[in-house]
Amino acid sequence: MGEATRRPGRGTTGTATGHEVTETDLTKAEVGASSTPRTVVTHTVLTGGRDGTVTALPLTVLPGNTVGSRPRQDPPSWRDVLRFDRQVIRQEPRVEGPTRWEQLHLLSERFHGPGESWNLVAGHKIDNAWMREGPEADVKRALAADAHLELFYRSSAEYFAPSEGDQDPHTVGRRVMIDNFAKYIRIEWGYARQDENHNWIEDRTRQTHTYNQKMIMPLLVLPRPGEILPIDIKTVGRGTLQDLGLDWPFAENICRVRIDGLELPPGREDKGFWDRADFIARMTAFYAHQGVSFMTTNTLWPAIDALILSGDTVL
């Protein structure tokens, strides 16, 4: 997961000694080849060809029965993504495609996860960044520190129910197949060992790490031909927020609160904004620490409210 779009700086991490560890470093067969086992990947597939669970046991620096690769098969949800997130990427020659949604690896390419449909889900770039900068970065650091580590890594997708989709009788034929989209991604990793029969098992006597992410819900109804979709303020980046007319500090703070998980309610793990109420509550709390009224300061909520009233954005 987290490999749909290459960005500057991706694929490297720093160490305490200042050495930059690349993805190639993590897959060199020469490192401990005589003693380090090869990775073994298994998976389950749900009805309709949807991903279930992908497990690497053991996960090591060496590829085994799979090889990491870029996406080369589409998950079931990708057809809808191409219809609701279709933008002009290049004018000459004209190329159209998704700009906000990506194909996410459940098991990262850098951990030998293949770009097959059983290892891919459609997700927003924000969810992709969470995978890359959260659990994947943690595992990558562990393997970079000790190339002989034997780990396990499990990634599971839980999907929206059909009832969570659009039910308006007037939208038949334009409804997104919501149950093809992941609602949660759950990841767990830790140490692995062999039992007395030399079978690989999860070593539950040592620390394990668990992550849960509530995924951004896709558009529920596909646009009509020529229809321009409003921009969702809860999910776009700083540059888009500035293009909408918000000043740099406000745009930056919106992204900080969302990406860093600031002002989260107790017990909640996923960092993104759930809805308008969550956006208002967390931004209000963020600015309250600075002695600033989020709801009444002209460059804050009133600026957002004006964008919503214009019809160009939603929240």
NORKA-V530745 format. One record per residue. N is the residue number from 1. RES is the residue in three letters. SS is DSSP state (hx for helix, st for strand, lp for the rest). Layout:
# NORKA-V530745
n=N res=RES ss=SS
n=N res=RES ss=SS
This chain:
# NORKA-V530745
n=1 res=MET ss=lp
n=2 res=GLY ss=lp
n=3 res=GLU ss=lp
n=4 res=ALA ss=lp
n=5 res=THR ss=lp
n=6 res=ARG ss=lp
n=7 res=ARG ss=lp
n=8 res=PRO ss=lp
n=9 res=GLY ss=lp
n=10 res=ARG ss=lp
n=11 res=GLY ss=lp
n=12 res=THR ss=st
n=13 res=THR ss=st
n=14 res=GLY ss=st
n=15 res=THR ss=lp
n=16 res=ALA ss=lp
n=17 res=THR ss=lp
n=18 res=GLY ss=lp
n=19 res=HIS ss=lp
n=20 res=GLU ss=st
n=21 res=VAL ss=st
n=22 res=THR ss=st
n=23 res=GLU ss=hx
n=24 res=THR ss=hx
n=25 res=ASP ss=hx
n=26 res=LEU ss=hx
n=27 res=THR ss=lp
n=28 res=LYS ss=lp
n=29 res=ALA ss=lp
n=30 res=GLU ss=lp
n=31 res=VAL ss=lp
n=32 res=GLY ss=lp
n=33 res=ALA ss=lp
n=34 res=SER ss=lp
n=35 res=SER ss=lp
n=36 res=THR ss=lp
n=37 res=PRO ss=lp
n=38 res=ARG ss=lp
n=39 res=THR ss=lp
n=40 res=VAL ss=lp
n=41 res=VAL ss=st
n=42 res=THR ss=st
n=43 res=HIS ss=st
n=44 res=THR ss=st
n=45 res=VAL ss=st
n=46 res=LEU ss=lp
n=47 res=THR ss=hx
n=48 res=GLY ss=hx
n=49 res=GLY ss=hx
n=50 res=ARG ss=lp
n=51 res=ASP ss=st
n=52 res=GLY ss=st
n=53 res=THR ss=st
n=54 res=VAL ss=st
n=55 res=THR ss=st
n=56 res=ALA ss=st
n=57 res=LEU ss=st
n=58 res=PRO ss=st
n=59 res=LEU ss=st
n=60 res=THR ss=lp
n=61 res=VAL ss=lp
n=62 res=LEU ss=lp
n=63 res=PRO ss=lp
n=64 res=GLY ss=lp
n=65 res=ASN ss=lp
n=66 res=THR ss=lp
n=67 res=VAL ss=lp
n=68 res=GLY ss=lp
n=69 res=SER ss=lp
n=70 res=ARG ss=lp
n=71 res=PRO ss=lp
n=72 res=ARG ss=lp
n=73 res=GLN ss=lp
n=74 res=ASP ss=lp
n=75 res=PRO ss=lp
n=76 res=PRO ss=lp
n=77 res=SER ss=lp
n=78 res=TRP ss=hx
n=79 res=ARG ss=hx
n=80 res=ASP ss=hx
n=81 res=VAL ss=hx
n=82 res=LEU ss=hx
n=83 res=ARG ss=hx
n=84 res=PHE ss=hx
n=85 res=ASP ss=lp
n=86 res=ARG ss=lp
n=87 res=GLN ss=st
n=88 res=VAL ss=st
n=89 res=ILE ss=st
n=90 res=ARG ss=st
n=91 res=GLN ss=lp
n=92 res=GLU ss=lp
n=93 res=PRO ss=lp
n=94 res=ARG ss=lp
n=95 res=VAL ss=st
n=96 res=GLU ss=st
n=97 res=GLY ss=st
n=98 res=PRO ss=lp
n=99 res=THR ss=lp
n=100 res=ARG ss=lp
n=101 res=TRP ss=st
n=102 res=GLU ss=st
n=103 res=GLN ss=st
n=104 res=LEU ss=st
n=105 res=HIS ss=st
n=106 res=LEU ss=lp
n=107 res=LEU ss=lp
n=108 res=SER ss=lp
n=109 res=GLU ss=hx
n=110 res=ARG ss=hx
n=111 res=PHE ss=hx
n=112 res=HIS ss=lp
n=113 res=GLY ss=lp
n=114 res=PRO ss=lp
n=115 res=GLY ss=lp
n=116 res=GLU ss=lp
n=117 res=SER ss=hx
n=118 res=TRP ss=hx
n=119 res=ASN ss=hx
n=120 res=LEU ss=st
n=121 res=VAL ss=st
n=122 res=ALA ss=st
n=123 res=GLY ss=st
n=124 res=HIS ss=st
n=125 res=LYS ss=hx
n=126 res=ILE ss=hx
n=127 res=ASP ss=hx
n=128 res=ASN ss=hx
n=129 res=ALA ss=hx
n=130 res=TRP ss=hx
n=131 res=MET ss=hx
n=132 res=ARG ss=hx
n=133 res=GLU ss=hx
n=134 res=GLY ss=lp
n=135 res=PRO ss=hx
n=136 res=GLU ss=hx
n=137 res=ALA ss=hx
n=138 res=ASP ss=hx
n=139 res=VAL ss=hx
n=140 res=LYS ss=hx
n=141 res=ARG ss=hx
n=142 res=ALA ss=hx
n=143 res=LEU ss=hx
n=144 res=ALA ss=hx
n=145 res=ALA ss=hx
n=146 res=ASP ss=lp
n=147 res=ALA ss=lp
n=148 res=HIS ss=lp
n=149 res=LEU ss=lp
n=150 res=GLU ss=lp
n=151 res=LEU ss=st
n=152 res=PHE ss=st
n=153 res=TYR ss=st
n=154 res=ARG ss=st
n=155 res=SER ss=st
n=156 res=SER ss=st
n=157 res=ALA ss=st
n=158 res=GLU ss=st
n=159 res=TYR ss=st
n=160 res=PHE ss=lp
n=161 res=ALA ss=lp
n=162 res=PRO ss=hx
n=163 res=SER ss=hx
n=164 res=GLU ss=hx
n=165 res=GLY ss=lp
n=166 res=ASP ss=lp
n=167 res=GLN ss=lp
n=168 res=ASP ss=lp
n=169 res=PRO ss=hx
n=170 res=HIS ss=hx
n=171 res=THR ss=hx
n=172 res=VAL ss=lp
n=173 res=GLY ss=lp
n=174 res=ARG ss=lp
n=175 res=ARG ss=st
n=176 res=VAL ss=lp
n=177 res=MET ss=lp
n=178 res=ILE ss=hx
n=179 res=ASP ss=hx
n=180 res=ASN ss=hx
n=181 res=PHE ss=lp
n=182 res=ALA ss=st
n=183 res=LYS ss=st
n=184 res=TYR ss=st
n=185 res=ILE ss=st
n=186 res=ARG ss=st
n=187 res=ILE ss=st
n=188 res=GLU ss=st
n=189 res=TRP ss=st
n=190 res=GLY ss=st
n=191 res=TYR ss=st
n=192 res=ALA ss=st
n=193 res=ARG ss=st
n=194 res=GLN ss=st
n=195 res=ASP ss=lp
n=196 res=GLU ss=lp
n=197 res=ASN ss=lp
n=198 res=HIS ss=lp
n=199 res=ASN ss=lp
n=200 res=TRP ss=st
n=201 res=ILE ss=st
n=202 res=GLU ss=st
n=203 res=ASP ss=lp
n=204 res=ARG ss=lp
n=205 res=THR ss=lp
n=206 res=ARG ss=lp
n=207 res=GLN ss=lp
n=208 res=THR ss=st
n=209 res=HIS ss=st
n=210 res=THR ss=st
n=211 res=TYR ss=st
n=212 res=ASN ss=st
n=213 res=GLN ss=st
n=214 res=LYS ss=st
n=215 res=MET ss=lp
n=216 res=ILE ss=lp
n=217 res=MET ss=lp
n=218 res=PRO ss=lp
n=219 res=LEU ss=lp
n=220 res=LEU ss=lp
n=221 res=VAL ss=st
n=222 res=LEU ss=lp
n=223 res=PRO ss=lp
n=224 res=ARG ss=lp
n=225 res=PRO ss=lp
n=226 res=GLY ss=lp
n=227 res=GLU ss=lp
n=228 res=ILE ss=lp
n=229 res=LEU ss=lp
n=230 res=PRO ss=lp
n=231 res=ILE ss=st
n=232 res=ASP ss=st
n=233 res=ILE ss=lp
n=234 res=LYS ss=lp
n=235 res=THR ss=lp
n=236 res=VAL ss=lp
n=237 res=GLY ss=lp
n=238 res=ARG ss=hx
n=239 res=GLY ss=hx
n=240 res=THR ss=hx
n=241 res=LEU ss=hx
n=242 res=GLN ss=hx
n=243 res=ASP ss=hx
n=244 res=LEU ss=lp
n=245 res=GLY ss=lp
n=246 res=LEU ss=lp
n=247 res=ASP ss=lp
n=248 res=TRP ss=hx
n=249 res=PRO ss=hx
n=250 res=PHE ss=hx
n=251 res=ALA ss=hx
n=252 res=GLU ss=hx
n=253 res=ASN ss=hx
n=254 res=ILE ss=hx
n=255 res=CYS ss=hx
n=256 res=ARG ss=hx
n=257 res=VAL ss=hx
n=258 res=ARG ss=hx
n=259 res=ILE ss=hx
n=260 res=ASP ss=lp
n=261 res=GLY ss=lp
n=262 res=LEU ss=lp
n=263 res=GLU ss=lp
n=264 res=LEU ss=lp
n=265 res=PRO ss=lp
n=266 res=PRO ss=lp
n=267 res=GLY ss=lp
n=268 res=ARG ss=lp
n=269 res=GLU ss=lp
n=270 res=ASP ss=lp
n=271 res=LYS ss=lp
n=272 res=GLY ss=lp
n=273 res=PHE ss=lp
n=274 res=TRP ss=lp
n=275 res=ASP ss=lp
n=276 res=ARG ss=hx
n=277 res=ALA ss=hx
n=278 res=ASP ss=hx
n=279 res=PHE ss=hx
n=280 res=ILE ss=hx
n=281 res=ALA ss=hx
n=282 res=ARG ss=hx
n=283 res=MET ss=hx
n=284 res=THR ss=hx
n=285 res=ALA ss=hx
n=286 res=PHE ss=hx
n=287 res=TYR ss=hx
n=288 res=ALA ss=hx
n=289 res=HIS ss=lp
n=290 res=GLN ss=lp
n=291 res=GLY ss=lp
n=292 res=VAL ss=lp
n=293 res=SER ss=lp
n=294 res=PHE ss=lp
n=295 res=MET ss=lp
n=296 res=THR ss=lp
n=297 res=THR ss=lp
n=298 res=ASN ss=lp
n=299 res=THR ss=lp
n=300 res=LEU ss=lp
n=301 res=TRP ss=hx
n=302 res=PRO ss=hx
n=303 res=ALA ss=hx
n=304 res=ILE ss=hx
n=305 res=ASP ss=hx
n=306 res=ALA ss=hx
n=307 res=LEU ss=hx
n=308 res=ILE ss=hx
n=309 res=LEU ss=hx
n=310 res=SER ss=hx
n=311 res=GLY ss=lp
n=312 res=ASP ss=lp
n=313 res=THR ss=st
n=314 res=VAL ss=st
n=315 res=LEU ss=lp
